[in-house]
Amino acid sequence: MAKTSFCVEDPRNLSILTDFYELTMANGVFKSEMRDIVCVYDVFFRKVPDNGGFAIFCGLEQAIDYLENLSFTDKDIEYLRSRKIFSEEFLQYLRDFKFECNVWAMEEGTPVFPKEPSFVVEGPAIQAQLLETALLILLNHQTLIATKANRIVRSAMGRPVQEFGARRAQGVDAANFGTRACYIGGCVSSSNTMMERDMGIPAGGTMAHAWVQMFPSEYEAFKTFAQVYPDNTILLIDTYNVLKSGIPNAIKVFDEVLKPMGKRPVGVRIDSGDIAYLSKQARIMLDEAGYPDCKIIASNSLDEYIIRDLLINDAKIDSFGVGECMITSRTTPVLGGVYKLVAVKKPDGTYEPKIKISASTEKITIPYRKQVYRIFDKATGKAMADYITIHDEEVELEPQEITIFSPTQPWKRQTLTNVRLVPMLKPIFENGKRVYESPSIDEIKAFCKQQVEETLWDELKRLEYPHIYYVDYSEKLWLEQMRLLNEKQNG
């Protein structure tokens, strides 16, 4: 099935999907002298899920769809009026709402790192405030799940991973958009039929244990399935006993049903027990019976660590079906991305930087509207560091050399040569008008695969104790942050 033109638009109006304080602040701004102020907000996260080396930015297409369809219905207005705290002038503003913001973002599928902005909004304070909740819902969730999926896919060492998680997802949206994120993260298919219809993500599946149980015998269940699906015979062999009945009955059906038809079995699936041991024994039995091409598929609450250990134990598994641990990112179920004010744009077009100070160092924000550059080694094509600058700084894209330093330990400096810099934040909306064409989901998936495989060092891709990737500031940006810290703490 072709999957190059699918784009799912959410038919629901999500404009009022917002924390209530965003509405009270917007009404307050509307009634104050700050009404015409233009603000800049960054979306970023502070910690990579599962203590990994990087995250996968995902959810941009849904964020774009949300922004393109912002409007407040009569029902919304009547509800807000019933609260008796919003001015009629503000309610009329919402009724006539027209999105006017500028938006920049990284491309979907891009590896991203803590503290750097992956999505930036600049626009009237009233509008920019109202976007926080929905944008974080859309970007946090899919980024989290794509990141988990990519970890699991990498742990499979080139073996296909299928997403089986819809039944364990925390709601319909989590199932559907989780499937999208898993596919972008590297899964080859999904059990979610709706997402093949709506997004073109390949759907697959054969039988559950209930199929085997409803027949008089396991053999009859296998035989019937093979007769109905001779070109896609995958049998679930652990309903009763994998080695004593499952594999023997499967082989019998292959011999009696498929072989006379000139067909070959696709595979068998093991969903319980000591999968490493069972897969080894099943492989021996299948090979001896003349079916070395019959694949062995493993499922049963798998995650990246179980998959890694199975392969370390030389399990004879050809592909994996992963459900709850991936679709919920069970080990780290929250990304923690935030939406923070970083600048106010003055009438003369210049920016006044804003900073949030906290007793927790990791919660101190990076002021200014910014650009993020990725520094690539020309010889290897690998990413060396990310370099955050004030948005209008002059940056040489192919410098003779560039010196970077740690923003928290500025005496630690490194000079890089033979590198090129690539700006990462792309224009998405200009004055409320969309200027970015979303790639197809297959193009996003391919881009993610290329970025992870070709631009990231293997040391960064370790499941545990990965190399720490450098995210450094320009000297100008760092000095401005230090100035604001001193001013706010001493003033």
C-alpha positions as CSV (number, residue, x, y, z in Angstrom):
1,M,0.0,0.0,0.0
2,A,1.3,3.5,-0.9
3,K,1.8,5.7,2.1
4,T,3.0,9.0,0.7
5,S,-0.1,11.2,0.8
6,F,-1.8,10.4,4.1
7,C,-2.5,13.3,6.5
8,V,-4.9,13.0,9.4
9,E,-6.7,16.1,10.5
10,D,-8.4,16.0,13.9
11,P,-12.1,16.8,13.4
12,R,-12.4,18.1,17.0
13,N,-12.0,21.7,17.9
14,L,-9.1,21.7,20.4
15,S,-9.0,25.5,20.9
16,I,-10.4,25.4,24.4
17,L,-8.1,22.4,25.4
18,T,-6.1,24.7,27.6
19,D,-5.3,25.1,31.3
20,F,-7.7,27.6,32.8
21,Y,-4.9,29.9,33.9
22,E,-4.0,30.5,30.3
23,L,-7.5,32.0,29.7
24,T,-7.3,34.1,32.9
25,M,-3.9,35.4,32.0
26,A,-5.0,36.1,28.4
27,N,-8.0,38.1,29.6
28,G,-5.8,39.9,32.0
29,V,-3.3,40.9,29.3
30,F,-6.2,41.9,27.1
31,K,-7.5,44.4,29.7
32,S,-4.0,45.8,30.5
33,E,-1.4,48.0,28.9
34,M,0.4,44.8,27.9
35,R,-2.3,44.0,25.3
36,D,-0.2,44.5,22.3
37,I,3.0,42.9,23.6
38,V,4.7,40.2,21.5
39,C,6.2,37.3,23.3
40,V,8.5,34.5,22.4
41,Y,8.1,31.0,23.9
42,D,10.4,28.0,23.7
43,V,9.3,24.3,23.9
44,F,12.1,22.1,25.3
45,F,12.7,19.3,27.8
46,R,15.2,18.9,30.6
47,K,16.0,15.2,30.7
48,V,16.2,12.4,28.1
49,P,13.7,9.6,28.9
50,D,15.2,6.4,30.4
51,N,18.5,8.3,30.9
52,G,19.2,7.9,27.2
53,G,21.5,9.9,25.0
54,F,18.9,11.7,23.0
55,A,15.2,12.0,22.2
56,I,13.3,12.0,18.8
57,F,11.3,15.1,18.1
58,C,7.8,14.1,17.0
59,G,4.3,15.4,16.8
60,L,5.0,18.4,14.6
61,E,2.3,17.6,12.0
62,Q,-0.4,17.4,14.6
63,A,0.8,20.7,16.2
64,I,0.6,22.3,12.8
65,D,-2.9,21.0,12.3
66,Y,-3.9,22.3,15.7
67,L,-2.6,25.8,14.9
68,E,-4.2,26.0,11.5
69,N,-7.6,25.2,13.0
70,L,-7.7,27.5,16.0
71,S,-11.1,29.0,16.5
72,F,-13.6,29.4,19.3
73,T,-17.1,28.2,18.8
74,D,-20.4,29.7,20.2
75,K,-20.4,26.8,22.7
76,D,-16.9,27.8,23.9
77,I,-17.9,31.5,24.2
78,E,-21.1,30.7,26.1
79,Y,-19.2,28.5,28.5
80,L,-16.6,31.1,29.2
81,R,-19.3,33.8,29.7
82,S,-21.0,31.5,32.2
83,R,-17.9,31.7,34.4
84,K,-18.6,35.5,34.9
85,I,-14.9,36.5,35.1
86,F,-14.1,37.3,31.4
87,S,-14.9,40.6,29.8
88,E,-17.2,40.8,26.9
89,E,-14.5,42.5,24.8
90,F,-12.2,39.6,25.5
91,L,-14.9,37.1,24.5
92,Q,-15.5,39.0,21.3
93,Y,-11.8,38.8,20.6
94,L,-11.9,35.0,21.0
95,R,-15.0,34.8,18.8
96,D,-13.1,36.7,16.0
97,F,-9.8,34.9,16.8
98,K,-7.3,34.8,14.0
99,F,-3.9,33.1,14.5
100,E,-1.1,35.6,13.8
101,C,2.0,34.0,15.3
102,N,5.4,33.1,13.9
103,V,6.5,29.5,14.5
104,W,9.8,27.8,14.0
105,A,10.6,24.1,14.7
106,M,13.0,21.3,14.1
107,E,12.0,18.7,11.6
108,E,10.1,15.7,12.8
109,G,12.4,12.7,13.4
110,T,15.3,14.9,14.5
111,P,17.4,13.7,17.5
112,V,17.1,16.4,20.1
113,F,18.7,17.1,23.4
114,P,17.9,18.7,26.8
115,K,17.4,22.5,27.2
116,E,17.5,23.3,23.5
117,P,14.3,24.7,21.9
118,S,12.7,22.3,19.4
119,F,9.6,24.5,18.8
120,V,9.4,28.3,19.1
121,V,6.4,30.5,19.1
122,E,6.5,34.3,18.6
123,G,3.3,36.3,18.6
124,P,0.8,38.4,20.5
125,A,0.9,37.5,24.2
126,I,-2.8,36.7,24.3
127,Q,-2.4,34.1,21.5
128,A,1.0,32.7,22.5
129,Q,-0.3,32.0,26.1
130,L,-3.3,30.1,24.9
131,L,-1.2,27.5,22.9
132,E,0.8,26.1,25.8
133,T,-1.3,23.1,26.9
134,A,-2.3,21.7,23.5
135,L,1.2,22.1,22.1
136,L,2.7,20.3,25.0
137,I,0.2,17.5,24.8
138,L,0.9,16.9,21.1
139,L,4.7,17.3,21.2
140,N,5.4,15.7,24.6
141,H,3.5,12.6,23.9
142,Q,4.7,11.7,20.5
143,T,8.3,12.7,21.3
144,L,8.2,10.4,24.3
145,I,6.9,7.4,22.4
146,A,9.1,7.9,19.3
147,T,12.1,8.0,21.6
148,K,11.1,4.8,23.4
149,A,10.3,3.1,20.1
150,N,13.7,4.1,18.7
151,R,15.4,2.6,21.8
152,I,13.6,-0.6,21.3
153,V,14.2,-0.8,17.6
154,R,17.9,-0.2,18.2
155,S,18.0,-3.0,20.8
156,A,16.7,-5.4,18.2
157,M,19.9,-5.1,16.2
158,G,18.3,-4.9,12.8
159,R,15.5,-7.4,13.4
160,P,12.0,-5.9,12.6
161,V,9.9,-4.6,15.5
162,Q,6.2,-4.5,15.2
163,E,4.0,-2.2,17.5
164,F,1.4,-4.3,19.3
165,G,0.3,-1.7,21.9
166,A,-3.1,-0.3,21.0
167,R,-4.9,-2.3,23.7
168,R,-2.6,-1.1,26.4
169,A,-2.5,2.6,25.3
170,Q,-3.9,5.2,27.7
171,G,-6.8,6.3,25.5
172,V,-7.7,6.5,21.9
173,D,-5.5,9.4,21.0
174,A,-2.6,7.7,22.8
175,A,-3.1,4.6,20.7
176,N,-3.4,6.3,17.4
177,F,-0.8,9.0,17.7
178,G,1.4,6.5,19.7
179,T,1.3,4.2,16.6
180,R,2.4,7.2,14.5
181,A,5.3,7.9,16.8
182,C,6.4,4.3,17.0
183,Y,6.4,4.0,13.2
184,I,8.5,7.2,12.9
185,G,10.8,5.8,15.7
186,G,11.5,2.8,13.5
187,C,8.8,0.1,13.9
188,V,7.9,-1.7,10.6
189,S,4.2,-2.1,11.3
190,S,1.4,-1.9,13.9
191,S,-1.6,-3.9,15.1
192,N,-3.7,-0.7,14.8
193,T,-5.9,-1.1,11.8
194,M,-7.2,2.5,11.9
195,M,-3.7,3.8,11.5
196,E,-3.3,1.9,8.2
197,R,-6.6,3.3,7.0
198,D,-5.9,6.9,8.1
199,M,-2.1,7.2,8.0
200,G,-0.9,4.4,5.8
201,I,1.1,2.7,8.5
202,P,1.2,-1.1,7.7
203,A,-1.2,-3.1,9.9
204,G,-0.6,-6.7,10.6
205,G,-1.7,-9.5,12.8
206,T,-2.9,-13.1,12.6
207,M,-4.5,-14.8,15.7
208,A,-4.9,-14.6,19.4
209,H,-5.0,-17.5,21.9
210,A,-8.8,-17.3,21.7
211,W,-8.6,-18.5,18.1
212,V,-6.8,-21.7,19.3
213,Q,-9.0,-22.2,22.3
214,M,-12.3,-22.0,20.4
215,F,-11.5,-25.0,18.2
216,P,-11.8,-28.6,19.4
217,S,-8.0,-29.0,19.2
218,E,-4.9,-26.9,18.6
219,Y,-4.3,-28.9,15.4
220,E,-7.8,-28.0,14.0
221,A,-7.2,-24.3,14.8
222,F,-3.9,-24.3,13.0
223,K,-5.2,-26.3,10.1
224,T,-8.2,-23.9,9.6
225,F,-6.0,-20.8,9.7
226,A,-3.6,-22.2,7.2
227,Q,-6.4,-23.1,4.8
228,V,-7.9,-19.6,5.1
229,Y,-4.5,-17.8,4.9
230,P,-2.1,-20.0,3.0
231,D,0.1,-17.0,1.9
232,N,0.3,-15.5,5.4
233,T,0.4,-18.5,7.8
234,I,1.8,-17.3,11.2
235,L,0.7,-19.6,14.0
236,L,0.6,-18.7,17.7
237,I,2.2,-21.8,19.3
238,D,2.2,-21.2,23.1
239,T,-1.5,-21.6,24.0
240,Y,-0.9,-25.1,25.5
241,N,2.7,-26.2,25.2
242,V,5.2,-24.8,22.7
243,L,7.5,-27.8,22.4
244,K,5.1,-30.7,23.1
245,S,2.1,-29.5,21.0
246,G,2.6,-26.1,19.4
247,I,5.5,-26.8,17.2
248,P,4.6,-30.4,16.4
249,N,1.0,-29.3,15.4
250,A,2.4,-26.4,13.4
251,I,4.8,-28.6,11.5
252,K,2.0,-31.1,10.8
253,V,-0.2,-28.4,9.3
254,F,2.7,-27.1,7.2
255,D,3.2,-30.6,5.8
256,E,-0.4,-31.4,5.3
257,V,-1.9,-28.1,4.2
258,L,0.8,-25.8,2.9
259,K,3.2,-28.1,1.2
260,P,0.6,-29.7,-1.1
261,M,-0.4,-26.2,-2.2
262,G,3.3,-25.2,-2.9
263,K,3.2,-22.7,0.0
264,R,5.7,-22.0,2.7
265,P,4.8,-20.9,6.3
266,V,5.7,-17.3,7.2
267,G,6.3,-17.9,10.9
268,V,5.4,-18.9,14.4
269,R,4.9,-16.7,17.4
270,I,5.9,-17.3,21.0
271,D,4.1,-15.2,23.6
272,S,5.1,-16.7,26.9
273,G,7.6,-18.8,28.8
274,D,11.4,-18.8,28.6
275,I,11.5,-17.3,25.1
276,A,15.2,-17.7,24.7
277,Y,15.1,-21.4,25.4
278,L,11.9,-22.1,23.6
279,S,13.1,-20.2,20.5
280,K,16.3,-22.3,20.3
281,Q,14.4,-25.5,20.6
282,A,11.7,-24.4,18.1
283,R,14.4,-23.4,15.6
284,I,16.0,-26.9,15.8
285,M,12.6,-28.6,15.3
286,L,11.6,-26.3,12.4
287,D,14.9,-26.8,10.7
288,E,14.9,-30.5,11.0
289,A,11.3,-30.6,9.6
290,G,12.5,-28.7,6.5
291,Y,11.3,-25.2,7.4
292,P,14.5,-23.2,8.0
293,D,12.8,-20.2,6.4
294,C,9.9,-20.2,8.9
295,K,10.4,-17.1,11.1
296,I,10.2,-17.1,14.9
297,I,8.4,-14.0,16.3
298,A,8.6,-13.1,20.0
299,S,6.1,-11.0,22.0
300,N,5.0,-10.9,25.7
301,S,5.7,-7.5,27.5
302,L,9.0,-7.0,25.8
303,D,11.2,-3.9,26.2
304,E,14.6,-2.9,25.1
305,Y,16.4,-4.6,28.0
306,I,14.6,-7.9,27.6
307,I,15.2,-7.8,23.8
308,R,18.9,-7.1,24.4
309,D,19.2,-10.0,26.9
310,L,17.4,-12.4,24.6
311,L,19.9,-11.6,21.8
312,I,22.8,-11.9,24.2
313,N,21.5,-15.3,25.0
314,D,21.5,-16.2,21.3
315,A,17.7,-16.5,21.2
316,K,16.6,-17.6,17.7
317,I,14.2,-14.8,17.1
318,D,13.6,-13.1,13.8
319,S,11.3,-10.3,14.8
320,F,9.6,-8.8,17.9
321,G,6.1,-7.7,18.7
322,V,6.2,-5.0,21.4
323,G,3.1,-3.6,23.1
324,E,2.6,-1.9,26.5
325,C,6.2,-1.1,27.2
326,M,6.5,0.9,24.0
327,I,3.1,2.5,23.6
328,T,3.1,3.8,27.2
329,S,6.9,4.3,27.5
330,R,6.3,2.4,30.8
331,T,9.8,2.9,32.3
332,T,9.6,6.7,31.8
333,P,6.0,7.7,31.1
334,V,6.5,11.4,31.2
335,L,8.8,13.5,28.9
336,G,8.4,16.7,31.0
337,G,8.6,19.2,28.1
338,V,7.9,22.8,29.0
339,Y,6.7,26.0,27.3
340,K,8.6,29.0,28.7
341,L,8.7,32.7,27.9
342,V,12.2,33.7,26.8
343,A,11.8,37.1,25.2
344,V,9.5,40.1,24.6
345,K,9.6,41.9,21.3
346,K,9.7,45.6,21.5
347,P,7.9,48.0,19.0
348,D,11.2,48.8,17.4
349,G,11.7,45.1,16.5
350,T,14.4,44.4,19.1
351,Y,14.0,41.7,21.7
352,E,14.1,42.1,25.5
353,P,15.4,38.8,27.0
354,K,13.5,37.1,29.8
355,I,14.7,34.5,32.2
356,K,13.3,32.2,34.8
357,I,15.6,31.6,37.8
358,S,15.3,28.6,40.1
359,A,17.1,27.1,43.0
360,S,17.4,24.0,40.7
361,T,20.0,24.8,38.1
362,E,18.3,22.7,35.4
363,K,15.2,24.9,35.7
364,I,17.0,28.1,34.8
365,T,15.9,29.1,31.3
366,I,17.9,30.3,28.3
367,P,16.8,33.8,27.4
368,Y,16.2,35.4,24.0
369,R,14.8,34.2,20.7
370,K,17.4,31.7,19.6
371,Q,18.7,29.5,16.7
372,V,20.1,26.1,17.2
373,Y,23.0,24.9,15.0
374,R,24.2,21.3,14.8
375,I,27.9,21.0,14.3
376,F,28.9,18.2,12.0
377,D,32.4,16.8,11.4
378,K,32.9,17.0,7.6
379,A,35.1,13.9,7.6
380,T,32.7,11.5,9.3
381,G,29.3,13.3,9.0
382,K,28.8,12.8,12.7
383,A,27.2,15.4,14.9
384,M,29.8,16.8,17.3
385,A,27.7,19.3,19.4
386,D,24.7,21.6,19.3
387,Y,25.4,25.4,19.4
388,I,22.7,27.7,20.6
389,T,22.9,31.4,19.6
390,I,20.8,34.5,19.8
391,H,18.6,34.3,16.6
392,D,20.3,37.1,14.7
393,E,24.0,36.4,15.5
394,E,26.2,36.1,12.5
395,V,27.4,32.5,12.4
396,E,29.8,31.1,9.8
397,L,28.4,27.8,8.5
398,E,31.8,26.5,7.4
399,P,34.3,28.0,9.7
400,Q,38.0,27.3,9.8
401,E,37.4,26.5,13.4
402,I,34.9,27.1,16.2
403,T,35.5,27.0,20.0
404,I,32.7,25.7,22.1
405,F,32.4,25.7,25.9
406,S,30.2,24.2,28.6
407,P,27.6,26.8,29.8
408,T,27.8,25.4,33.3
409,Q,31.6,24.9,33.4
410,P,32.8,27.6,31.0
411,W,36.4,26.9,31.6
412,K,35.9,23.6,29.7
413,R,36.6,24.6,26.1
414,Q,37.1,22.7,22.9
415,T,38.1,23.9,19.4
416,L,36.6,22.1,16.5
417,T,38.0,22.1,13.0
418,N,36.8,20.8,9.6
419,V,33.2,21.2,10.6
420,R,30.0,22.6,9.1
421,L,27.0,24.1,11.0
422,V,23.4,23.5,10.1
423,P,20.6,25.6,11.4
424,M,18.0,23.4,13.0
425,L,14.9,25.6,13.5
426,K,12.9,25.9,10.3
427,P,10.1,28.5,9.6
428,I,6.7,26.8,10.0
429,F,4.3,29.8,10.2
430,E,4.8,33.4,9.3
431,N,2.3,35.8,10.7
432,G,-0.2,33.0,11.1
433,K,0.2,31.6,7.6
434,R,1.7,28.2,7.2
435,V,4.9,28.2,5.1
436,Y,6.1,24.6,5.7
437,E,5.0,21.5,3.8
438,S,5.0,18.4,6.0
439,P,6.8,15.4,4.6
440,S,4.9,12.1,4.3
441,I,5.2,9.8,7.3
442,D,7.5,7.5,5.4
443,E,9.8,10.4,4.6
444,I,9.8,11.4,8.3
445,K,10.6,7.8,9.3
446,A,13.4,7.6,6.7
447,F,14.8,10.9,7.9
448,C,14.8,9.7,11.5
449,K,16.6,6.5,10.6
450,Q,19.2,8.4,8.6
451,Q,19.8,10.9,11.4
452,V,20.2,8.3,14.1
453,E,22.2,5.8,12.1
454,E,24.5,8.2,10.2
455,T,24.9,11.3,12.3
456,L,25.0,10.0,15.9
457,W,28.1,8.3,17.4
458,D,27.5,4.8,18.6
459,E,28.6,5.9,22.1
460,L,25.6,8.2,22.2
461,K,23.2,5.3,21.3
462,R,24.1,3.1,24.3
463,L,21.0,2.1,26.3
464,E,22.9,2.7,29.5
465,Y,25.4,5.3,30.4
466,P,25.5,6.9,27.0
467,H,28.1,9.6,26.0
468,I,26.8,13.0,27.1
469,Y,26.2,15.1,24.0
470,Y,27.4,18.7,24.1
471,V,24.7,21.5,24.0
472,D,26.7,24.7,24.2
473,Y,25.8,28.4,24.0
474,S,27.5,31.1,22.0
475,E,29.6,33.4,24.1
476,K,27.2,36.3,23.4
477,L,24.2,34.2,24.6
478,W,26.0,32.9,27.7
479,L,27.1,36.4,28.7
480,E,23.5,37.7,28.4
481,Q,22.3,34.8,30.5
482,M,24.9,35.6,33.2
483,R,24.0,39.3,33.0
484,L,20.3,38.5,33.6
485,L,21.1,36.1,36.4
486,N,23.1,38.7,38.2
487,E,20.5,41.5,37.6
488,K,17.6,39.4,38.8
489,Q,19.3,37.9,41.8
490,N,20.8,41.2,42.9
491,G,18.0,43.5,42.0
